[in-house]
Amino acid sequence: MTPMMTEEFRDQRVLKSFREISPTFSRLFAGYADWTKEAMDRFADYYDLTFRKAGTTLYAVPCAMPAFADTIDAEAYAEKVAKNLEYLIKVRKCRKIRYYCLTNELMCGDNWAWFVKGGKEEIFKKFYAALFHAFRRHDLDIRLLASDEAATTKPEKVYPFLDWIKDNMDDYVGAYCTHWYVYERRTDDLGLWNEYNAYFSNLVQRALSCKAKRYILGEYGFHPAGGKRGVMVDDVSYHLRQPETKEESVLAKCELGLAAMNQGAAACVDWSFVDYPDPFVIEDGDTPEERAAYEAGKCGYRLDTKYNKWGTFRWCSTDKDYSSYAELYAMGWLVKLFRKNATVLPCTFADPMLRGGAVINPDRSVSIALINRGPAKTVSVDCSSWKSRVDGTPALHQPLRRYVYEVGRVPYNAFNDLQPPAGTVTAKDGAFSVSLPAKSITFLTTDYEDRVPPVVTGIQLADGKLRWTAISDPLHRYYRVYKDGKQIASTVATGLPVPGMKPEDAKRFAIKSVDKWNNAR
C-alpha cells in the first residue's frame, strides 16, 4: 500500500514506527498466482524499506483463493506462484520469505472458506502437493503452512481439520498454523489466561506429534460483537466497539501472545500493524495510487470494500489523523523486545493477578514482560536459574531497563514514539524486586546499550524545506525534529516541509538521531 500513502504518512508514521519496532517475524498478503511484475516490484520496494532493514522473517499468504478451486489446474496454479516467488527471492533478493500458505482463514469468510465446505479436503491436499513440488523445482527454500484456520467462539472447531491435515498432508506441511480471535468475552475476564495456555499447549503438542513440526499463531486478537456486513464490510477491533475498556484490552492481547509463546509457539502475529486507509475505495485506474489500491484491495479475487480498523495506529487521510491507539505502547515493546530464535524462560506466578513471560534473545539479552491485573504491588523475581545457552553464564549481566504501560496513564505520544524508560532495576544474587502499577504491563530488558548517537549535521533551510545530512550510524532508526526546543515531528526522511520559514530560521531547528535502543541525541 505504500504508493497510496502521502510522503508525510509514509515517512513520519509507517516507516518510522516500523523501524523503531523492527519486528523479526511478520505475516503479509503476498504470493499471488496472478501477480503482475509491476505489483511484485512494488512489493520488493516495500520489502527494501521495511523487512530487509529489520531482518524480518516473512510468512506469505494470498488473502483468498479463487472462488471455485476445483475448476483450476492445481499444477499450473502452483507453477505461477513458484515463478513469482522465485522472481522476488532470486532477482529482487527478498530472501526472508520463508513460509507460504495456500489461502487465508479456512473456517470463516466467504470465498476463502470454500475448502472446508462440502468435503473438499482432497482438493486442498492436491494444491499443497502441487505447491510442494513446484517450490522444489524452482529451488525455493519455503515451508508450507497449514491450515491458517481461524478459531473464534469455539477454538476446538479447528481440531478436526487440523488432524485431517496431520494424517493426510504431513509430508507437504512444514509448520502448522491457526488464528485465534476471542469472541463474546470481556478482556477483563481473568479466566482467559488459563484457557489460552491450555489451548496453545494442545496445538503445540499436536504439531510436535507430526514429525516434530512447529506451531505458529498466524493472527490473534479480540473481536467485538456486532460487526456489520453488507455494502461495507465493517471489521474493527474490540477496543473500538468497547471504548470504555480499550486501555485494559491491551493487557488481554499481550497475555494471549505471551501464553502462545510460553507454550512453545514458534511465532505469533498481531493483526495488524496499521489500519486500512479511510476511506478505502477499491477502484482500478491510471494513477499509481489507484493501481496500488486496486492490487491491495483485490487480495487475490476479493473485490469488496472494507472498513478495517485493527492497527496500532490510524490511517485517516481525510483529516490526517495518524495518531496511535493505546496498544502501540504495549504491543510495540512486546514485538521489539521479544525476538525470533529466542530461548523461552520458565515463568510461574503464585499470584493469580500476575502473568507474563521472559526470553533470552540470540544476542544474549534478556526481556521480561510482567502483567499485573490487580492493585499496585512490589514483586520479587527469582532469576537464578536463567543461564545463557551458549556458555551457562548468568543471563542478567547488566541492570534491566524498565518500560511501563499503565491502563490509567497510557503514555500517548503525538508522534507515535514509544515511551522512554522509567529507570532501571538491578538483580542481586539471582533475584530482583520491581514495583508494578495497578493494571499494567511492565517490560524489563537488558536489550540496550547506554550510548550517545552521532550528532546530526548539515542542517539547512531552503524553499520551505528543512534538510540535514543522513546519519551513517548502522544503529540509527529515525530522527526527531525540534523547533524552538519543542518536538514537531519524527521521521525516517532527511527533510521536512516547514512552510513560511526563511533560510536564516534554520538555527531555530534541532535534529536528533534515535538509535535501536531509543537513545537520542
N, C-alpha and C positions, 0 to 999 in steps of 0.2 A: 504493500500500500504506500510505500514511500513517495512515488510520483504524485499521489493525491495530497501530500502534506505541504503546507506552506513551509518556507525555509525556517521561519521562526519556530513553528511547532516541531519540525524535524530535529533541528539543532539544539533547541533550548529545552525540549521535553523528552522526545523519544530517544534520540541517540545519547543525550546527556544522562538520562536515567538508566538506560541500558548499560552504558559503560560504567556508571557508578556501581550498579549491582553486579554486572558481569556474571550472569547465570552460566553454570557449567553443563546444564542439560536443558533441552528445550524441545517442545513438540510444536510442529507447524504444519499448515496445509501446503503440501508440495508433492511433486512426483506424479503429475497428471499424464495420462497417455496422450492427451490432445494438446499438451503444452506447445505453444509456439516458441520459436527461437527468441523472439522479442521478449516474451514473458520470462523465459529461462534466464536471459541475460539480465533482465531487471531483478530477478531473484538473486542472481550471483552478485550483482552490485550491492544489494541489500546485505547479503552474506558478508561481503568485504567490510561493510560499515559496522557490522554488529558481531556476528558469531565468530568471525576469524580473529578479531581482536581479543575476544573473551575465551577462545579455545572451547567453544560450546559444542558438546555432542548433540546431534540432531536426530529426532525421530520424526520422519515424514509420513504424512497420510493425506490422500485426497479427501476432501470433505465428504464426497459421495461418489459411489459408482454410478454408471448409467442405470436408469430405472429398470431395465429388463436385461439382466446379465446373461440370461440363458439364450439370448439372441446374438451374443457376441462371441467371436472366436477368441478363446482364452489365450491361446498361444500367440496370436497376433497382438492382442492387447498387452500381454506381458512383454513382448519384444519392444513395443513402443515405449513402455515405461522404462525398460532397461536402457534403451538407446538414449532417452532423455537424461536419465541419471548418470549414464556414462559421460555425456557431454558436460554435465555440471561438475562431476568429480574429476575427470581426467583432463578436460580442456580448461574449465573455469576454476579448477583446484578447490572445489568445495568438499574437501576430504572428510569433514566431520559428519557427513550424512551416514549414520551407522545403523539405523533401524528404519524399517518400512512396513506399513500396514496397508492392506488392500482397501479398506474403507472405514469410515467413522461410525461408531456407536451402533452396533447391530441391534441393540434392544430397543431403540427408540427412533423417533424421526419418521420420515415418510419414505423416500426412495432408498436411503441408506440402510433401512431395516429390512430390506427385501429378502436378504439371505436367511432370516430366521422365521419367515412366513411360508408355511406350506411345505416343509421338508426339503429345503434347497441346500442342505449341508454339503451334499456331494458336489454341487456346483461351486460352493465356496472352496472346497478342497481342490477342485480342478484348477481354479485360478491360482491358489497358493503353489501347487506343483509347477504350474507354468512359470510363475514368477521366480521360484527357487531355481529352476534350470536356466531361465533367461539371465538371471544375475550371474550365474556361474559361467555361462557362455561369454558374457561381457567382462568377466573377471572383476566383479563388483563385490567388495567385502561388506555386504549389507545383510543384517539379520532380519528375518521376517518376524513381525509381531502378530500375535493373535490373542484375543479377538477384538480388542479395543471396545469391548462391550460397556454399556452404561448401566450401572446399578443405581436404582433410585430408592423408592419406598421400601422395597424388599431386596436387599443385596443378594440374598440366596438365589434369586432368579438367574444370576449369571452362572451358577454352578453347573447345571445340566449341559449347556452348550460348551462351556469350557472343558468339561470332562469328555465330551464327544471329540473335541479338537485334540485333547491329550491322547485319546485312544486311537484316533484315526489319522492325525496330521503331524504327529510329533517329529517325524523325520524332516519336515519342512520348516517347523517353527523354531526360531532362535531364542525367543523370550515370550512370556505370557503377559498379557496386559488387559486391564479393565479400567473403567472410570467409576468414581463414586460421588454422586451428588446426594446430599442428605435432604430429603423432602419431609415436610409436615412435622418438623421437630424444631424446638426452640434452641437457639445457640447458647442459652444459659442452662441447658439440660446437662447436668454434671454426670449423668449416667452414660452419656455418649462415649466418654473416654474408654471405658471397659469394652463397649461394643466395637469401637474402632479396632482395638488391639486384637480382640477375638477374630474379627472378620479378616484382618490383614494377615494374621498368623495362619488362618485357614488357606488363604490364597497363596501365600508364600510356600507353604508346605505342599500344596497341590502342584505348584510349578517345579519345586525341587524333586518331586516324585517322577517328573518327566525328564529323565536323563540329566538331572541336576540343572534344569533351566532356571533362569531368574524371573522374578515378577516385577513389573513396572506399573505404577499408578499413573495412568496417562492423562487424567484430568480429575480434579476434585473441587468441591465447594458446597455451599448451602444454597438450595433453590427455594425461592418463595412460593407460596401457594398463590393461585390466581393469575398466572401468566396468560396473556391473551394471544389467540391465533386468529388469522383471517387475512384481511388486506395487508396488515402489518404484523409480522411475527414479533411478539413482544418478549424478549428474552433478557431478563435483568437479574442481577444478583440479589441475594437475600437482604442485604443492608439497604437497598433502595426501596424495598417493599415494607420493611420493618425499620424505619429510620430511628425509632426510639431505642433500638438495641444495636445500632450499626457499629459503635465502637467496641462493644463486647463481642460481637460476632467475629471480629478479627481473631480473638483468642481461640474460638472454636475452630476456625480454619487452620490456625497454626497447630493446634492439637491434632487435627486429622492428619496433616502431613508428618508430624513427628511420630505418631503412632505407626504409620506405614513404614517409616524409616526404622524405628525400633524393632519392628517385627521382621525386617530383612528385605524390604523393597529395594531394588537396585536404583530406582529413581522415582521422583514424584513431580508432577507438573500441575501448577496452579493455572487455571483458566480464568483470566488471561492477563497479559502484560498491560494492555491499554484497551479502552473502549473501541468499538467500531465508531467511525465518524458519524456525526449527527449534523445535518441529515445525511443518510446513506442511500442514495437512489442508484440502482444498477441500470446503467444505460450505456450502450456502446456509442462510439463517436470517433472524432478525428484528433482530439487533443490528447496529450499524454495522460492527463488526469482522468478523462473519460475512459480511455483504454485500460488504465490501471484499475479503476472502479469496476469495470466490466469483468476483468480477469479475476480480481479478488472476490467479487460478489458471486461470480459463477460457481466457484469452488467445486468444479467438476460436475456440471449439469444441474446446479441448483440456482434458480433464477429469481427467487422471491426476494422482496426487500425485507431487511431485518433490522430491528431496533435492538442492538446487542450492547449491553452495559455490564461487563464483567471485569473491567480493567482495574488496575491500581491507580490510574488517573484518567481524567475525562478527555474527550476529543469532541468538543462542540465548536465547530468552525464559525457558526453564525454569530456567536457572541464572544468568540476567542476565550472560551473557558477551558483551560487545560490544567485545572487545579487537581490536586491529589485527593484520593479517598483515604480514609484512616488506615486502611490495611497496608498502604505503601510503607509505613513506618514500623511495621512488624514483619510482614512478608518480605519486604525489601532486605532486611537484615538476615532473615532466615535463609533466603536464597544466596545472599552474599557470603555468609559465614559457613554454611553447610555445603561443602562442595563434592563433586564426583570423586569416586575412588577413595573415600574416607573410610576409616575404621569406626564403626559404631560402638560406643562405650556403654556398658551396662548401667542402667539407671533404675532405681527403685525409690518409692516415696511412701513413707509411713502416713503422712498427712493426706487425706483424700482430696483436699483442695489444691494439692500440688501435682503437677505433671510436667513432662518435658523430655529432653534428650541431649546427648552430647556425642561429639565425634573428635577423632584425631584426623586432621586433613593430611593429604600426601606430603605437604611441606612441614609436617610435624606440629603445626599449630593446633590448638585445642579450641573448640567452640561449644558453648553450652547454652541451652535455652531453658529457662525456668518459668513456668506459667503458674501464677497464683490466682486462683478463682475466689479466694476468701479475703478476709481483712488483712491489713498490713502486718508483716511479721518478719523476723530475722531467722534465717535457716542456716544450719551447718551442713556443709558438703564434704563428704569423705571421698577424696580422690587418690588415696594412697595406692590403689590397685591400678591406676591408669599409667600404663607404661608405653613407650614408643615401640612399635612393632619392628623397628629396624634394629635397635641395639638394647632395648629394655630399660633405657633411662627414664626417669620420671617425666611425665608428659608436660607438667606445668613448670616451664623453665624460666618464666618471667611473670610479672603481675598481669592480671586479667583486666582488659578494658571492659567497661560496663556501659551498655546501651539499654535504655528503658522505654517501653511503650506502656503507657498508663491509660486505662479506659477513661478516667476522669480528667486527664490532661494530655490529650493527643498532641504530639509535637508538630502540628501542621507547619509547613514552610511554603512561603509564597512562590518559591522556585522549584518545589518538589525535592529539595536537598534532604537527604537523610539526616536524622538528628545527630548532634555531636555526642561524644562520650560523656557519661556522668561519673567521671572519676575512675579509679582502678581498685581492684581487690587483690590481695596477696595471700597465697597459700603458705601455710607453715606446718611442717611435719605432716604433710599429706592431707591437709584439711584447710578449709576457709569458711568464714561466715559472711553472709550477704543479706542486706535488707531488701525485702520485696514489697513494693507498694501494693495496696489493695487492687484486685482485678487488673493484673498487669502481666506482661511478659518481659523478662529481663534477659538480655544476651550478655554473656561473658566470654571473652576471647583473648587468646594470645596471638591472634592473626593480625599483627600490626608491627610497625616499627615507628619509634619516635624519631622522625626525621623532618628536615626543613626542605620543602621542594625548591627548585631553582626559581630565581626571580624572573618574572615576565618582563621582557624588554621590548623596545621598538614601538611604544605606544604613540600613535599619531591620529589626528582627526582631519579628515578632508571630505568634502562633498556630502556632509551629513552622515558620515560613517566612521565609527571608531575602529581602528585596526591595531594589531600588535603582532609581534613575531612569534611563530609557533614554538612551543616548548619541545625539545628533543628528548626529554626525560622519559625512558620507557615505562616508568611507573605513573606517569601523568594520566588522568582520566577526563577532567573537564576544567573550565575556567569559571571563576566568579567575577562579575564585573561590578564595580562600585563607582558611584558618582557622589562627590562631596561626602565621602565616608559611608554612604548608605548603599546596600546591595540593590542593583537594578536588574540583574539577570544572572543565569547560569547557562553555559553553552559549551558545545564542543567546537564551535567555529572560532576563527581568529579575527572576527569582525562583528560589529553590532551596529545597526542603524540608530543614530541619535539625531533625529531631525531638529533643525533650528540651531545647532551648535556650530561654533566657528573654530577654525584651527587652533587659535590661542586658548580655547577652552579645554584642550587635551590635558592640561595639568590638573583639572578637576576630577579626572578619572584615575582609577587604580584597577589593576587586573591581578587576580590571584590564581595560581595553579593548584588544583586539588589532586592529590595522588590516590593510589588504590586503597590506602588506609585512611582516607579522608583527612590527612594532614593538608594544610593550606598555607600558602604564602604568596 
